[in-house]
Amino acid sequence: MPQTSDLIAPKPNASLTNIPRRAQLLQRIEAANRWGVMLAVAQFFAVMLLAILIDWNQAVAEPWVTTVAIGAVVGPFAMELLRFWVVKKKRIEDLKEQTRFGDFDKHRLGKLYQDTLRRLRLPNDRLPVYIVADKSMNAAMMHVGMGRLFRGLNGIYLNRQVLHKLTADEIQDIMGHELGHYYRHYLLSDRYRLLTLILGSMLGMFVAQLLGMEGLFSMVALVICSQGFWWVTALQRARHAMAIEFLCDDLGAQVNGIATSVAGLMKLGAEMEVLTAIQQQAVLSTSQGKLNAHEIVEAIFTAIPYGHASLDEIQKAVAKQIEKRSQQGATLGGFLRYMWQSDVDAEAGEELEKAMRKLKALERIPRLPWESLLDKSKEIRFTEHTLAALVAMIESNPEAELFHTPEALGESDGQHPPLKSRVLYLWHNRQEIERAAEHAGA
């Protein structure tokens, strides 16, 4: 069994000398999409072959088996669509006149979006911008890739917290980034997802008919088939996801310059650092045994405010909320959850203990004093001079991190490059980015 130190030891930093060049990334995605055309052709012929192999009379005669077979493959994608469908959101145009998010109302947000489209010379296809009731600093893009089916889900999704914590220029940077995912930098395979779903559904039907679906083995085989299918279809996306993120950062920077983009990235990192510290406090609170993991998460979500607040203010709010939950005592809902989810809560508790060990490991990782470069200590903003100083600080201290977050331990979602690399990419490709911006504005 590995020692605790083996589990929490930070991974070595990737070399900061391997920052990609803009032209290389553009060529890489172009080559990937040439392969994407051939993959689409291969999928089409695979569909034709399965159409011959499937017994369609049997498929109609056994609707339950057919439904289960299709659902096993389509289910993961359907759940992702459902998540976007049910999330609490509003289009900018549908906001009430009196609604404000920090300094922004529906009219100002609409003007910022139109100005972003104009600066990047992107078409005005009435792509909706949704405001999502979420307290994390994040944004997303959805392109269903199924033609007119579920087209209403396509759009840009801005979390409400972003509007409270970023400037107008930084919000345009995020809009530009997400528009890059939609219009400029994407994989063709994500745009013919309907073909992929048809292939997966027919593959599930073929496997179900081949195995008979009469026992546990058949169900397990169908699940394995589904997981294998999505793993294979995700290979190209996993390989090129970070390249696309770099290029979308690139497009966002073309709106108001790389200094604005870096400021937005640094604000995101600072926010994650605060949330990491709050998580540490919350995990320490669970050690008292008063609340389970679910109640801790609910307490944190309730306590975090929209807008600006200091770490001390948030920690006090979280502590107050946790104490309030602790004093409420046993409830019928809590008792029922204990009866039905005690094993799940125990596993969650073990995960929290593991997280606690990781959070403690962060304290041993050196952190760059980048705040010393700011003209105003509480205002994250960069000039050309201070940005150059930030880059020099990063490159002269490759083992130090900008923030004490899980990323400093080598944790990644596999899609977004490390924040330091994103900053360095923008800096080292700034001339190419500026020329692209000038060309777009010409």
VENDA-V937753 format. One record per residue. N is the residue number from 1. OMEGA is omega in whole degrees, 0 to 359 (NA if undefined). Layout:
n->(N & N)
omega->(OMEGA & OMEGA)
This chain:
n->(1 & 2 & 3 & 4 & 5 & 6 & 7 & 8 & 9 & 10 & 11 & 12 & 13 & 14 & 15 & 16 & 17 & 18 & 19 & 20 & 21 & 22 & 23 & 24 & 25 & 26 & 27 & 28 & 29 & 30 & 31 & 32 & 33 & 34 & 35 & 36 & 37 & 38 & 39 & 40 & 41 & 42 & 43 & 44 & 45 & 46 & 47 & 48 & 49 & 50 & 51 & 52 & 53 & 54 & 55 & 56 & 57 & 58 & 59 & 60 & 61 & 62 & 63 & 64 & 65 & 66 & 67 & 68 & 69 & 70 & 71 & 72 & 73 & 74 & 75 & 76 & 77 & 78 & 79 & 80 & 81 & 82 & 83 & 84 & 85 & 86 & 87 & 88 & 89 & 90 & 91 & 92 & 93 & 94 & 95 & 96 & 97 & 98 & 99 & 100 & 101 & 102 & 103 & 104 & 105 & 106 & 107 & 108 & 109 & 110 & 111 & 112 & 113 & 114 & 115 & 116 & 117 & 118 & 119 & 120 & 121 & 122 & 123 & 124 & 125 & 126 & 127 & 128 & 129 & 130 & 131 & 132 & 133 & 134 & 135 & 136 & 137 & 138 & 139 & 140 & 141 & 142 & 143 & 144 & 145 & 146 & 147 & 148 & 149 & 150 & 151 & 152 & 153 & 154 & 155 & 156 & 157 & 158 & 159 & 160 & 161 & 162 & 163 & 164 & 165 & 166 & 167 & 168 & 169 & 170 & 171 & 172 & 173 & 174 & 175 & 176 & 177 & 178 & 179 & 180 & 181 & 182 & 183 & 184 & 185 & 186 & 187 & 188 & 189 & 190 & 191 & 192 & 193 & 194 & 195 & 196 & 197 & 198 & 199 & 200 & 201 & 202 & 203 & 204 & 205 & 206 & 207 & 208 & 209 & 210 & 211 & 212 & 213 & 214 & 215 & 216 & 217 & 218 & 219 & 220 & 221 & 222 & 223 & 224 & 225 & 226 & 227 & 228 & 229 & 230 & 231 & 232 & 233 & 234 & 235 & 236 & 237 & 238 & 239 & 240 & 241 & 242 & 243 & 244 & 245 & 246 & 247 & 248 & 249 & 250 & 251 & 252 & 253 & 254 & 255 & 256 & 257 & 258 & 259 & 260 & 261 & 262 & 263 & 264 & 265 & 266 & 267 & 268 & 269 & 270 & 271 & 272 & 273 & 274 & 275 & 276 & 277 & 278 & 279 & 280 & 281 & 282 & 283 & 284 & 285 & 286 & 287 & 288 & 289 & 290 & 291 & 292 & 293 & 294 & 295 & 296 & 297 & 298 & 299 & 300 & 301 & 302 & 303 & 304 & 305 & 306 & 307 & 308 & 309 & 310 & 311 & 312 & 313 & 314 & 315 & 316 & 317 & 318 & 319 & 320 & 321 & 322 & 323 & 324 & 325 & 326 & 327 & 328 & 329 & 330 & 331 & 332 & 333 & 334 & 335 & 336 & 337 & 338 & 339 & 340 & 341 & 342 & 343 & 344 & 345 & 346 & 347 & 348 & 349 & 350 & 351 & 352 & 353 & 354 & 355 & 356 & 357 & 358 & 359 & 360 & 361 & 362 & 363 & 364 & 365 & 366 & 367 & 368 & 369 & 370 & 371 & 372 & 373 & 374 & 375 & 376 & 377 & 378 & 379 & 380 & 381 & 382 & 383 & 384 & 385 & 386 & 387 & 388 & 389 & 390 & 391 & 392 & 393 & 394 & 395 & 396 & 397 & 398 & 399 & 400 & 401 & 402 & 403 & 404 & 405 & 406 & 407 & 408 & 409 & 410 & 411 & 412 & 413 & 414 & 415 & 416 & 417 & 418 & 419 & 420 & 421 & 422 & 423 & 424 & 425 & 426 & 427 & 428 & 429 & 430 & 431 & 432 & 433 & 434 & 435 & 436 & 437 & 438 & 439 & 440 & 441 & 442)
omega->(181 & 178 & 179 & 181 & 177 & 183 & 188 & 181 & 179 & 177 & 178 & 178 & 174 & 181 & 180 & 178 & 183 & 177 & 186 & 174 & 184 & 183 & 179 & 181 & 179 & 178 & 181 & 181 & 177 & 178 & 179 & 181 & 171 & 174 & 180 & 177 & 180 & 177 & 178 & 178 & 179 & 179 & 180 & 180 & 176 & 176 & 179 & 180 & 179 & 178 & 178 & 185 & 183 & 175 & 185 & 176 & 178 & 180 & 179 & 182 & 181 & 185 & 181 & 180 & 180 & 181 & 179 & 181 & 179 & 181 & 181 & 182 & 184 & 186 & 182 & 179 & 179 & 179 & 178 & 176 & 181 & 179 & 178 & 183 & 187 & 182 & 181 & 187 & 176 & 173 & 180 & 184 & 184 & 179 & 177 & 182 & 184 & 182 & 178 & 171 & 187 & 180 & 190 & 169 & 185 & 183 & 180 & 179 & 178 & 178 & 178 & 180 & 179 & 178 & 178 & 176 & 182 & 182 & 182 & 180 & 178 & 182 & 175 & 182 & 184 & 175 & 185 & 171 & 181 & 171 & 185 & 179 & 183 & 185 & 176 & 178 & 185 & 176 & 182 & 174 & 175 & 168 & 188 & 179 & 182 & 180 & 181 & 179 & 179 & 182 & 180 & 178 & 179 & 177 & 176 & 181 & 178 & 176 & 183 & 182 & 179 & 183 & 179 & 191 & 181 & 176 & 179 & 180 & 181 & 176 & 175 & 176 & 179 & 176 & 179 & 178 & 183 & 175 & 175 & 177 & 186 & 190 & 193 & 192 & 182 & 176 & 180 & 181 & 178 & 183 & 173 & 182 & 178 & 177 & 179 & 180 & 177 & 178 & 180 & 179 & 181 & 176 & 177 & 178 & 181 & 179 & 180 & 179 & 181 & 185 & 176 & 179 & 181 & 181 & 181 & 181 & 181 & 180 & 179 & 180 & 180 & 178 & 178 & 178 & 180 & 181 & 179 & 180 & 181 & 177 & 180 & 182 & 181 & 184 & 182 & 180 & 180 & 182 & 188 & 185 & 183 & 177 & 179 & 179 & 176 & 183 & 177 & 170 & 179 & 181 & 177 & 181 & 179 & 181 & 184 & 176 & 186 & 179 & 176 & 180 & 180 & 178 & 178 & 178 & 180 & 175 & 177 & 179 & 179 & 178 & 178 & 178 & 177 & 180 & 177 & 178 & 178 & 177 & 179 & 178 & 182 & 179 & 176 & 180 & 180 & 181 & 177 & 175 & 183 & 183 & 175 & 186 & 181 & 181 & 177 & 180 & 179 & 181 & 179 & 182 & 180 & 188 & 184 & 181 & 166 & 176 & 187 & 175 & 180 & 178 & 181 & 180 & 181 & 179 & 178 & 179 & 178 & 180 & 179 & 180 & 179 & 179 & 178 & 179 & 182 & 184 & 180 & 178 & 183 & 177 & 178 & 179 & 179 & 179 & 180 & 178 & 178 & 181 & 187 & 187 & 183 & 179 & 179 & 180 & 178 & 177 & 178 & 177 & 177 & 178 & 179 & 177 & 177 & 177 & 179 & 179 & 178 & 181 & 177 & 179 & 179 & 182 & 182 & 181 & 179 & 182 & 180 & 178 & 186 & 179 & 181 & 181 & 185 & 176 & 175 & 190 & 184 & 180 & 181 & 180 & 184 & 169 & 177 & 181 & 182 & 177 & 176 & 178 & 178 & 179 & 179 & 179 & 180 & 186 & 178 & 178 & 188 & 182 & 180 & 181 & 176 & 184 & 172 & 178 & 178 & 178 & 179 & 178 & 179 & 179 & 183 & 175 & 179 & 182 & 184 & 177 & 175 & 184 & 178 & 180 & 179 & 177 & 182 & 177 & 181 & 182 & 186 & 177 & 187 & 182 & 177 & 178 & 179 & 179 & 178 & 179 & 179 & 179 & 180 & 182 & 183 & NA)
